[in-house]
Amino acid sequence: MQDTIEREVEIAAPVDRVWALVTEAEHLGTWFADAGAEIDLKPGGELSLTWAENGTSRGRVERVEPPTTFAFRWASVGEFSEENSTLVEFTLSEHDRGTRVHVLESGFASLPKSAEDQVAHHAGNTEGWKIELGHLAEYAERSAA
């Protein structure tokens, strides 16, 4: 069972702008969670991400190091807990044409699920990050932060 997912996308926008898109609720609740988001942007702050078809996922902010590093834990299902969550880390860096966004999600192997459900969760999130980072790139092109 794979425990991590890694994805990258290059965005034609400066790091400070992409930082806002990745960390501010008004933006997260548009390109990522399609029905809204709430975030208390400090370590230990609460996070909620809502999708029209999939409900709300709750989490906790882990790291905030503007404008390069943002990390949060989010629940796989049900109520948020350390044991029932994976860690998502965004790392932003300058790139020739703007900003490179690296996402690392880890902790699938320790989720309180059957091995089959862990594999399915990992596969779903692997595809999800591909889609969501595409949404981030499109959103960055058409919006001003």
For each residue, the residues with C-beta under 8 A, 3 or more apart:
1: 108 109 115 118 119 122
2: 5 108 109 122
3: 106 107 108 109 110 122
4: 104 105 106 108
5: 2 103 104 105 106 108 122 125 126 129
6: 102 103 104
7: 102 103 129 130 133
8: 100 101 102 103 133
9: 100 101 133 134 136 137
10: 95 97 98 99 100 101 137
11: 18 98 99 100 101 136 137 140
12: 97 98 140 141
13: 17 18 21 98 99 140 141 145
14: 17 18 98 99
15: 18 19 67 68 92 93 94 99
16: 19 20 67 145
17: 13 14 20 21 99 140 144 145
18: 11 13 14 15 21 22 67 92 98 99 101 140 145
19: 15 16 22 23 66 67 68 70 92
20: 16 17 23 24 27 145
21: 13 17 18 24 27 28 31 136 139 140 143 145
22: 18 19 27 28 70 90 92 101 136
23: 19 20 27 28 39 41 64 66 70
24: 20 21 27 28 39 41 145
25: 28 29 36 37 38 39
26: 29 30 37
27: 20 21 22 23 24 30 31 139 143 145
28: 21 22 23 24 25 31 32 33 37 39 49
29: 25 26 32 33 34 35 36 37 38 49 50
30: 26 27 34 139 143
31: 21 27 28 132 135 136 138 139
32: 28 29 37 49 132 135 136
33: 28 29 36 37 49 50 51 57
34: 29 30 51 52
35: 29 50 51 52
36: 25 29 33 50
37: 25 26 28 29 32 33 47 48 49 50
38: 25 29 46 47 48
39: 23 24 25 28 45 46 47 48 61
40: 45 46 47 61
41: 23 24 45 61 64
42: 45 61 64
43: 61 62 63 64
44: 60 61
45: 39 40 41 42 60 61
46: 38 39 40 58 59 60 61
47: 37 38 39 40 58 59 60 61 72 74
48: 37 38 39 56 57 58 59
49: 28 29 32 33 37 56 57 59 74
50: 29 33 35 36 37 55 56 57
51: 33 34 35 54 55 56 57
52: 34 35
53:
54: 51 57
55: 50 51
56: 48 49 50 51
57: 33 48 49 50 51 54 74 75
58: 46 47 48 74 75 79 80
59: 46 47 48 49 72 73 74 75 80 85
60: 44 45 46 47 72 73 80 85
61: 39 40 41 42 43 44 45 46 47 64 70 71 72
62: 43 71 72 73 87
63: 43 69 70 71 89
64: 23 41 42 43 61 69 70
65: 68 69 70
66: 19 23
67: 15 16 18 19 92
68: 15 19 65 91 92 93
69: 63 64 65 89 90 91 92
70: 19 22 23 61 63 64 65 89 90
71: 61 62 63 87 88 89 90
72: 47 59 60 61 62 87 88
73: 59 60 62 80 82 85 86 87 88 107
74: 47 49 57 58 59 80 85 86 88
75: 57 58 59 78 79 80 81 84 85
76: 84 85 86 111 113 121
77: 84
78: 75 84
79: 58 75 84
80: 58 59 60 73 74 75 84 85
81: 75 84 85
82: 73 85
83: 110 111 112
84: 75 76 77 78 79 80 81 111 112
85: 59 60 73 74 75 76 80 81 82 107
86: 73 74 76 105 106 107 108 111 125
87: 62 71 72 73 105 106 107
88: 71 72 73 74 103 104 105
89: 63 69 70 71 103 104 105 106
90: 22 69 70 71 101 102 103
91: 68 69 101 102 103 104
92: 15 18 19 22 67 68 69 99 100 101 102
93: 15 68 99 100 102
94: 15 98 99 100
95: 10 98 99 100
96:
97: 10 12
98: 10 11 12 13 14 18 94 95
99: 10 11 13 14 15 17 18 92 93 94 95
100: 8 9 10 11 92 93 94 95
101: 8 9 10 11 18 22 90 91 92 133 136
102: 6 7 8 90 91 92 93
103: 5 6 7 8 88 89 90 91 129 133
104: 4 5 6 88 89 91
105: 4 5 86 87 88 89 108 125 129
106: 3 4 5 86 87 89
107: 3 73 85 86 87 110 111
108: 1 2 3 4 5 86 105 111 118 121 122 125
109: 1 2 3 118
110: 3 83 107
111: 76 83 84 86 107 108 117 118 121
112: 83 84
113: 76 117 118 121
114: 117 118
115: 1 118 119
116: 119 120
117: 111 113 114 120 121
118: 1 108 109 111 113 114 115 121 122
119: 1 115 116 122 123
120: 116 117 123 124
121: 76 108 111 113 117 118 124 125
122: 1 2 3 5 108 118 119 125 126
123: 119 120 126 127
124: 120 121 127 128
125: 5 86 105 108 121 122 128 129
126: 5 122 123 129 130
127: 123 124 130 131
128: 124 125 131 132
129: 5 7 103 105 125 126 132 133
130: 7 126 127 133 134
131: 127 128 134 135
132: 31 32 128 129 135 136
133: 7 8 9 101 103 129 130 136 137
134: 9 130 131 137 138
135: 31 32 131 132 138 139
136: 9 11 21 22 31 32 101 132 133 139 140
137: 9 10 11 133 134 140 141
138: 31 134 135 141 142
139: 21 27 30 31 135 136 142 143
140: 11 12 13 17 18 21 136 137 143 145
141: 12 13 137 138
142: 138 139
143: 21 27 30 139 140
144: 17
145: 13 16 17 18 20 21 24 27 140
